[in-house]
């Protein structure tokens, strides 16, 4: 299973030679992970990871959605149920089941990330199979007991310079506080995610709104609600946050008169709104969040276009984020116009756009980011965080938006050990793309070296104000 030195690099000899030189210059640069979903308790507690299944399988929706698609129940993979019902707790049994179905991951990014982790973190060069599942389980379990395999040691070993978690607006950030108070030098930043107190379609909206207003000491008025956001954003920023994140179903924005926005909030807060009101309020709040970012300097990320929890039966049993989120078509040109009319010409504002609708890159997103000073393009995201998705991203956006209206790479992961693997893939794909431009006569090699450094490190550092 030894990783091929030239994986993902061009097959043409001249281009491969250039790509190797570019990669050698950036392969060992520090990792900036400005948007992700790792658990802040990992860094606060610095406890050992329990076993290989808990590390690789149970928390990774890329893994268990593939297994589920082939008829493996999530209960057998140890995924917790909403009702607390019985699920598999034997890590070895979960690992064996994963090994039995490992062929499903051929040619997927999940296999690339997993095998990179096995080889570079654990020194394992055997491909997982039913025959060696127990031996690999024992080898990984033995290594996990060592102090150098705890989260903080791995953070340092991976060369992470800064990592951001994603935290609800009503999160008390206690784990972040403990990490900061510990004296450890690692930089773990919160990120303000207010979806639970903005999206009235969520089942937890009413309870979250009550908690949100209570913890900020605000009354149940629209003015009080907006002030609550300002206070929570300031709380997050004081604890290191540099960004906000918004995972709305669509990219719709609005800029209604204050009286209309207030009436909309009052209906939803009283439980009298309908689905159209919920969409209208989400749209209004994206614009309000952009205005607040202009005020407080937090970078704004918009992650629209996912039909979340599409599998209703699975959602009822297991809750959020169980691999059943499906991309939808997304309109950006019309949807973002109210926000852009309000703040799009502000060069001091940074709004980073992501998409699960690749058709929008060349038609909408690259032209928008190639014009409005406030806009930047986030990297290929989620289903397209893959070699092919990254290539398509560069091919469809560079001619219109250039490199410098993008923000480098972020790994957007819950799986801690996949972070260096994902950054390795991104660096290789970008160096391959740049090498082809050099061999096509469109870039000089010295320019390509500078761009490779920008895409790997400097753009993310600047865009996320790290």
C-alpha positions as CSV (number, residue, x, y, z in Angstrom):
1,X,0.0,0.0,0.0
2,X,3.0,2.3,-0.1
3,X,1.9,5.8,-1.2
4,X,3.1,6.5,-4.7
5,X,5.5,9.5,-4.7
6,X,3.9,11.0,-7.8
7,X,0.2,10.4,-6.9
8,X,-2.1,13.0,-8.5
9,X,0.8,14.6,-10.4
10,X,0.7,14.8,-14.3
11,X,1.6,11.7,-16.2
12,X,3.5,13.8,-18.9
13,X,7.2,13.7,-18.0
14,X,7.9,17.4,-18.4
15,X,4.9,18.5,-16.5
16,X,5.5,15.9,-13.8
17,X,9.1,17.3,-13.3
18,X,7.8,20.8,-12.9
19,X,5.0,19.6,-10.5
20,X,7.6,17.8,-8.4
21,X,9.7,20.9,-8.0
22,X,6.6,23.0,-7.0
23,X,5.4,20.3,-4.6
24,X,8.9,20.1,-2.9
25,X,8.7,23.8,-2.2
26,X,5.3,23.7,-0.5
27,X,4.7,20.1,0.8
28,X,6.0,20.9,4.3
29,X,4.5,24.3,4.8
30,X,2.4,24.8,8.0
31,X,-1.3,23.8,7.7
32,X,-3.9,26.4,8.2
33,X,-7.3,24.9,8.8
34,X,-9.6,27.9,9.0
35,X,-12.9,26.0,8.7
36,X,-13.6,22.5,10.1
37,X,-15.6,20.5,12.5
38,X,-13.2,18.8,14.8
39,X,-14.3,18.5,18.4
40,X,-12.9,21.3,20.6
41,X,-13.0,18.8,23.5
42,X,-10.1,16.9,21.9
43,X,-7.8,19.9,22.4
44,X,-9.2,20.8,25.8
45,X,-9.0,17.3,27.3
46,X,-6.1,16.0,25.2
47,X,-7.4,12.5,26.0
48,X,-6.3,9.5,23.9
49,X,-8.5,8.4,21.0
50,X,-10.3,5.3,22.2
51,X,-9.8,2.8,19.4
52,X,-9.4,2.6,15.6
53,X,-13.2,2.5,15.0
54,X,-13.8,5.6,17.1
55,X,-11.0,7.3,15.3
56,X,-11.8,6.4,11.7
57,X,-15.3,5.1,11.3
58,X,-17.9,6.3,13.9
59,X,-17.4,10.1,13.4
60,X,-16.8,10.1,9.6
61,X,-20.0,10.5,7.5
62,X,-17.9,9.9,4.3
63,X,-17.2,6.4,5.6
64,X,-20.5,5.4,7.0
65,X,-22.6,6.9,4.2
66,X,-20.9,4.6,1.7
67,X,-21.4,1.5,3.9
68,X,-25.0,2.5,4.5
69,X,-25.6,2.8,0.8
70,X,-24.7,-0.9,0.6
71,X,-27.1,-2.0,3.3
72,X,-25.0,-1.8,6.4
73,X,-27.1,-0.4,9.3
74,X,-25.7,2.5,11.1
75,X,-26.3,0.7,14.4
76,X,-23.7,-1.9,13.4
77,X,-21.2,0.9,12.8
78,X,-21.7,2.3,16.3
79,X,-23.4,5.6,15.2
80,X,-25.4,6.8,18.3
81,X,-29.2,6.9,18.0
82,X,-31.3,9.8,19.0
83,X,-33.4,7.7,21.4
84,X,-30.3,6.2,23.1
85,X,-31.2,2.8,21.7
86,X,-28.7,0.0,21.4
87,X,-25.8,0.2,18.8
88,X,-22.6,-1.7,18.4
89,X,-20.0,-0.6,21.0
90,X,-17.3,-3.2,20.3
91,X,-14.7,-1.2,18.3
92,X,-13.2,-4.4,16.9
93,X,-16.5,-5.6,15.5
94,X,-17.0,-2.2,13.8
95,X,-13.5,-2.3,12.4
96,X,-14.0,-5.8,11.0
97,X,-17.2,-4.7,9.3
98,X,-15.4,-1.7,7.8
99,X,-12.6,-4.1,6.6
100,X,-15.2,-6.5,5.1
101,X,-16.5,-3.6,2.9
102,X,-13.3,-1.8,2.2
103,X,-13.4,-2.5,-1.5
104,X,-16.3,-0.1,-1.7
105,X,-13.8,2.8,-1.3
106,X,-11.7,2.0,-4.4
107,X,-10.8,5.3,-6.2
108,X,-12.6,7.4,-3.7
109,X,-11.0,10.3,-1.8
110,X,-11.9,8.5,1.5
111,X,-9.5,5.7,0.6
112,X,-6.8,8.2,-0.3
113,X,-7.2,10.0,3.0
114,X,-7.4,6.8,5.1
115,X,-4.4,5.2,3.5
116,X,-2.4,8.4,3.9
117,X,-3.2,8.3,7.6
118,X,-2.3,4.7,8.0
119,X,1.1,5.1,6.4
120,X,2.2,8.5,7.6
121,X,0.7,8.4,11.1
122,X,1.0,4.7,12.0
123,X,3.7,3.5,9.6
124,X,1.3,0.8,8.2
125,X,1.9,-0.1,4.5
126,X,-0.6,-2.9,4.3
127,X,-4.0,-2.3,2.7
128,X,-6.9,-3.0,5.0
129,X,-8.6,-6.3,4.3
130,X,-10.7,-8.9,6.2
131,X,-7.5,-11.0,6.6
132,X,-5.4,-8.4,8.3
133,X,-8.2,-6.4,10.1
134,X,-7.5,-7.8,13.6
135,X,-3.7,-7.3,13.2
136,X,-4.1,-3.7,12.0
137,X,-6.6,-3.0,14.8
138,X,-4.1,-4.2,17.4
139,X,-1.3,-2.2,15.9
140,X,-3.3,1.0,15.8
141,X,-4.7,0.4,19.2
142,X,-1.2,0.0,20.6
143,X,0.0,3.2,19.1
144,X,-3.0,5.1,20.3
145,X,-1.9,4.5,23.9
146,X,1.3,6.5,23.3
147,X,1.5,10.2,24.4
148,X,2.6,11.3,21.0
149,X,-0.8,10.2,19.6
150,X,-2.9,12.5,21.7
151,X,-4.6,15.3,20.0
152,X,-2.2,18.1,21.0
153,X,0.8,16.1,20.0
154,X,-0.8,15.2,16.6
155,X,-1.6,18.9,16.1
156,X,2.1,19.7,16.4
157,X,3.2,16.7,14.4
158,X,0.9,17.6,11.5
159,X,2.4,21.1,11.4
160,X,-0.9,22.8,12.1
161,X,-0.5,26.5,12.7
162,X,-4.2,27.3,13.4
163,X,-7.4,25.3,13.3
164,X,-11.0,26.5,13.6
165,X,-13.9,24.5,15.0
166,X,-17.5,25.3,14.1
167,X,-19.6,26.3,17.1
168,X,-23.3,27.1,17.7
169,X,-24.2,30.7,18.6
170,X,-25.4,29.3,22.0
171,X,-22.3,27.3,22.7
172,X,-20.6,28.6,25.9
173,X,-17.1,27.8,24.4
174,X,-16.1,26.2,27.6
175,X,-13.8,23.7,25.8
176,X,-12.1,26.6,24.0
177,X,-11.7,28.4,27.4
178,X,-10.0,25.4,28.9
179,X,-7.6,25.0,26.0
180,X,-6.6,28.7,26.2
181,X,-6.2,28.5,30.0
182,X,-4.0,25.4,29.7
183,X,-1.0,27.3,28.5
184,X,-0.6,25.0,25.4
185,X,0.6,27.0,22.4
186,X,-1.7,25.4,19.9
187,X,-4.1,27.9,18.2
188,X,-7.7,26.5,18.3
189,X,-10.3,29.1,17.2
190,X,-14.1,29.1,17.5
191,X,-16.2,30.0,14.5
192,X,-19.7,31.6,15.0
193,X,-22.4,29.4,13.4
194,X,-25.8,30.9,14.2
195,X,-28.0,28.6,12.1
196,X,-29.9,27.2,15.0
197,X,-31.2,30.7,16.0
198,X,-31.8,31.9,12.4
199,X,-33.4,28.9,10.7
200,X,-37.0,28.6,12.0
201,X,-37.5,25.3,10.0
202,X,-35.1,23.6,12.5
203,X,-36.9,21.6,15.2
204,X,-34.7,23.1,17.9
205,X,-35.3,26.7,16.8
206,X,-37.7,27.8,19.6
207,X,-35.5,26.3,22.4
208,X,-32.4,27.7,20.8
209,X,-33.9,31.2,20.5
210,X,-35.0,31.2,24.1
211,X,-31.5,30.2,25.2
212,X,-29.9,32.7,22.9
213,X,-31.9,35.7,24.3
214,X,-31.5,34.5,27.8
215,X,-27.7,34.2,27.7
216,X,-27.4,37.7,26.2
217,X,-30.0,39.4,28.4
218,X,-32.0,40.6,25.5
219,X,-35.8,40.9,25.2
220,X,-37.9,39.1,22.5
221,X,-37.9,42.0,20.1
222,X,-36.2,42.2,16.7
223,X,-33.9,44.9,18.1
224,X,-33.0,42.7,21.0
225,X,-32.4,39.7,18.8
226,X,-30.0,41.6,16.6
227,X,-28.2,42.9,19.7
228,X,-27.9,39.3,20.9
229,X,-26.1,38.4,17.7
230,X,-23.7,41.4,18.2
231,X,-22.9,40.3,21.7
232,X,-22.4,36.7,20.9
233,X,-20.2,37.6,17.9
234,X,-18.1,39.8,20.2
235,X,-17.9,36.9,22.7
236,X,-16.6,34.6,20.0
237,X,-14.2,37.2,18.6
238,X,-12.7,37.8,22.1
239,X,-11.9,34.1,22.2
240,X,-10.1,34.1,18.9
241,X,-12.8,33.7,16.3
242,X,-12.0,35.3,12.9
243,X,-15.0,34.0,11.0
244,X,-18.7,33.2,10.9
245,X,-20.4,30.4,9.0
246,X,-23.9,30.0,7.5
247,X,-25.2,26.7,6.2
248,X,-28.5,27.8,4.7
249,X,-30.5,25.7,2.3
250,X,-30.3,28.3,-0.4
251,X,-28.2,31.4,-1.1
252,X,-31.2,33.7,-0.9
253,X,-30.6,37.1,0.6
254,X,-33.0,40.0,1.3
255,X,-32.8,43.6,2.5
256,X,-36.3,44.4,3.8
257,X,-37.4,47.6,5.5
258,X,-36.9,47.4,9.3
259,X,-40.7,47.2,10.0
260,X,-41.1,44.2,7.6
261,X,-38.1,42.4,9.1
262,X,-39.4,43.0,12.6
263,X,-42.8,41.7,11.7
264,X,-41.2,38.6,10.2
265,X,-39.2,37.9,13.3
266,X,-42.2,38.4,15.6
267,X,-44.2,35.8,13.6
268,X,-41.5,33.2,13.7
269,X,-40.6,33.9,17.3
270,X,-44.2,33.3,18.3
271,X,-44.4,30.1,16.3
272,X,-46.8,31.5,13.7
273,X,-44.6,31.6,10.7
274,X,-44.7,29.2,7.7
275,X,-41.9,27.8,5.5
276,X,-42.0,30.9,3.3
277,X,-41.5,33.1,6.3
278,X,-38.6,30.9,7.4
279,X,-36.9,31.3,4.0
280,X,-37.5,35.0,4.0
281,X,-36.0,35.4,7.5
282,X,-32.9,33.3,6.6
283,X,-32.5,35.6,3.5
284,X,-32.8,38.7,5.6
285,X,-30.4,37.5,8.2
286,X,-27.6,36.8,5.7
287,X,-27.6,40.4,4.8
288,X,-27.7,41.4,8.5
289,X,-24.8,39.1,9.2
290,X,-22.9,40.7,6.3
291,X,-23.5,44.1,7.8
292,X,-22.3,42.9,11.2
293,X,-19.2,41.5,9.6
294,X,-18.5,44.9,8.1
295,X,-18.8,46.3,11.6
296,X,-16.7,43.7,13.6
297,X,-14.4,42.4,10.9
298,X,-15.4,38.7,11.1
299,X,-15.0,37.0,7.8
300,X,-18.4,35.6,6.6
301,X,-18.7,32.1,5.0
302,X,-21.8,31.0,3.2
303,X,-22.3,27.3,2.6
304,X,-25.6,27.0,0.8
305,X,-27.2,24.4,-1.4
306,X,-27.5,21.2,0.7
307,X,-30.8,19.5,1.2
308,X,-29.9,18.4,4.7
309,X,-31.2,15.2,6.3
310,X,-32.8,14.1,3.0
311,X,-33.4,10.6,4.4
312,X,-36.3,11.3,6.9
313,X,-36.3,7.9,8.5
314,X,-32.6,8.1,9.1
315,X,-32.9,11.6,10.6
316,X,-35.6,10.4,13.0
317,X,-33.3,7.6,14.3
318,X,-29.9,9.3,14.2
319,X,-30.3,13.0,13.9
320,X,-28.2,15.5,12.1
321,X,-25.1,15.0,9.9
322,X,-25.5,11.3,9.1
323,X,-24.5,11.3,5.4
324,X,-27.9,12.0,4.0
325,X,-27.3,15.6,2.9
326,X,-27.7,16.0,-0.9
327,X,-26.6,18.8,-3.2
328,X,-29.2,21.0,-4.9
329,X,-29.2,23.5,-7.7
330,X,-28.3,27.0,-6.3
331,X,-28.9,30.4,-7.8
332,X,-26.3,32.9,-6.8
333,X,-26.7,35.8,-9.3
334,X,-30.3,36.7,-8.2
335,X,-30.1,35.3,-4.7
336,X,-27.1,37.4,-3.6
337,X,-28.1,40.6,-5.3
338,X,-29.8,42.2,-2.2
339,X,-26.7,41.5,-0.1
340,X,-24.4,42.7,-2.8
341,X,-26.4,45.9,-3.3
342,X,-26.0,46.5,0.4
343,X,-22.3,45.7,1.0
344,X,-20.8,44.0,-2.0
345,X,-18.7,47.0,-2.9
346,X,-17.0,47.1,0.5
347,X,-13.3,46.1,0.1
348,X,-12.9,45.7,3.9
349,X,-15.6,43.0,4.0
350,X,-14.8,39.4,3.1
351,X,-17.7,37.0,2.1
352,X,-16.5,33.6,1.1
353,X,-18.9,31.6,-1.1
354,X,-19.0,27.8,-1.3
355,X,-21.1,25.7,-3.6
356,X,-22.3,22.1,-4.0
357,X,-23.6,23.0,-7.5
358,X,-20.5,22.9,-9.7
359,X,-22.4,24.3,-12.7
360,X,-22.5,27.6,-10.9
361,X,-18.7,28.1,-10.9
362,X,-18.1,29.3,-14.4
363,X,-21.6,30.7,-15.0
364,X,-22.1,32.6,-11.7
365,X,-19.6,32.4,-8.9
366,X,-16.3,33.1,-10.7
367,X,-17.8,36.1,-12.5
368,X,-19.3,37.4,-9.3
369,X,-16.1,37.0,-7.3
370,X,-14.2,38.4,-10.3
371,X,-16.1,41.7,-9.9
372,X,-17.3,42.4,-6.3
373,X,-14.6,43.5,-3.9
374,X,-16.3,41.8,-1.0
375,X,-16.5,38.3,-2.5
376,X,-14.1,35.4,-2.5
377,X,-14.5,31.8,-3.6
378,X,-14.1,29.0,-1.1
379,X,-12.4,25.9,-2.3
380,X,-14.1,22.8,-3.7
381,X,-16.3,21.7,-0.9
382,X,-17.7,18.5,0.6
383,X,-18.7,16.1,-2.2
384,X,-16.1,17.9,-4.4
385,X,-13.2,17.8,-1.9
386,X,-11.6,15.3,-4.2
387,X,-8.8,15.3,-6.8
388,X,-11.3,15.6,-9.7
389,X,-13.4,18.3,-7.9
390,X,-10.3,20.4,-7.1
391,X,-9.1,20.2,-10.7
392,X,-12.5,21.2,-12.0
393,X,-12.5,24.1,-9.5
394,X,-9.3,25.5,-10.9
395,X,-10.2,24.9,-14.5
396,X,-13.6,26.6,-14.2
397,X,-12.8,29.6,-12.0
398,X,-9.2,30.8,-12.8
399,X,-9.9,32.3,-16.2
400,X,-12.6,34.6,-14.7
401,X,-11.7,35.1,-11.1
402,X,-8.0,34.4,-11.2
403,X,-6.1,32.8,-8.2
404,X,-6.4,35.8,-6.0
405,X,-10.2,35.9,-5.6
406,X,-9.9,32.4,-4.0
407,X,-8.9,31.6,-0.5
408,X,-6.6,28.6,-0.7
409,X,-7.7,25.4,0.8
410,X,-9.6,24.4,4.0
411,X,-10.3,20.8,4.9
412,X,-13.8,21.1,6.4
413,X,-13.4,17.8,8.3
414,X,-14.5,16.1,11.5
415,X,-11.9,13.4,11.0
416,X,-8.7,14.7,12.7
417,X,-6.2,12.3,11.0
418,X,-7.5,13.2,7.6
419,X,-6.4,16.9,7.9
420,X,-2.8,16.4,6.6
421,X,-4.1,13.9,4.0
422,X,-6.6,16.4,2.6
423,X,-4.0,19.2,2.5
424,X,-1.6,16.9,0.8
425,X,-4.2,16.2,-1.9
426,X,-4.9,19.9,-2.4
427,X,-1.2,20.8,-2.7
428,X,-0.6,18.0,-5.2
429,X,-3.6,18.9,-7.3
430,X,-2.7,22.6,-7.3
431,X,0.9,21.9,-8.2
432,X,-0.2,19.6,-11.0
433,X,-2.5,22.4,-12.4
434,X,0.3,25.0,-12.1
435,X,2.8,22.6,-13.8
436,X,0.5,22.2,-16.8
437,X,0.2,26.0,-17.1
438,X,4.0,26.3,-17.1
439,X,4.3,23.6,-19.8
440,X,1.5,25.3,-21.8
441,X,3.6,28.5,-21.7
442,X,1.0,30.4,-19.7
443,X,3.0,30.8,-16.5
444,X,6.8,31.1,-15.9
445,X,8.0,28.6,-13.4
446,X,9.1,31.3,-10.9
447,X,5.5,32.6,-11.0
448,X,4.2,29.1,-10.5
449,X,6.3,28.8,-7.4
450,X,4.9,32.0,-6.0
451,X,1.3,31.0,-6.8
452,X,1.8,27.5,-5.2
453,X,2.9,29.3,-2.0
454,X,-0.1,31.5,-2.1
455,X,-2.6,28.7,-2.7
456,X,-1.0,26.5,0.0
457,X,-0.6,29.1,2.7
458,X,-0.7,32.9,2.1
459,X,-4.2,33.2,0.7
460,X,-5.9,31.4,3.6
461,X,-3.9,33.4,6.1
462,X,-5.0,36.7,4.5
463,X,-8.6,35.8,3.7
464,X,-9.3,34.4,7.2
465,X,-7.3,37.1,9.0
466,X,-5.1,34.6,10.7
